[in-house]
């Protein structure tokens, strides 16, 4: 445990400091057509009222097939239990160190929660050819199911309509859902849930536009941050394990360094 804590602190310090000493000229930095950036949080077990949250930002250059299995190209993951701002700050330092994004299309993806809004991605990418931001499909579908939990049929139809990006169909489903409410005791609560969903969709309309409708040179590569929680959650969330904020941050740093293939270099 002591070794893990010491090494974790060393890795975090190195991750913060190494980009600051890089002297690579901008002409020698990587120039890629597309760069994906995703952010998401993972809640861990810990003391009551003080459960640490692991904030993660992951970047990659797209998906390639390796022996018929998809693999992320040049993936890097950054984390912090301090705040999402710290995780973005770390990712931003390394993006600046590695890439010249002036002719790159940046594709970002998040659930839109506090600390993961579009402007947080804008702050770390600088000048780009174009920035397309997406609302994560998994969290979007979960929001729809949550708001329309009282009418599963309409919830499924709403998910399909959003996937088709059909505004008229979405409005029709919302109105139909209101007309199908037949529980007088909970009518006000259900109606409020429908209105909240309508406002959520309106607020995020540009971000929920599907990848295939945006005239982009790629058709896959989104949603990787959520699926790549596994190396962290399997190690840190099972068998009754609990963590302090500091301890979780140090262990997560070790996992990130191993996935980034920088672990031995740092040691």
Beta strands, then each sheet from edge to edge (+ up, - down):
strand 1: 34-43
strand 2: 53-60
strand 3: 63-66
strand 4: 69-72
strand 5: 76-80
strand 6: 105-110
strand 7: 130-135
sheet 1: 5+ 2- 1+ 6+ 7+
sheet 2: 3+ 4-
end
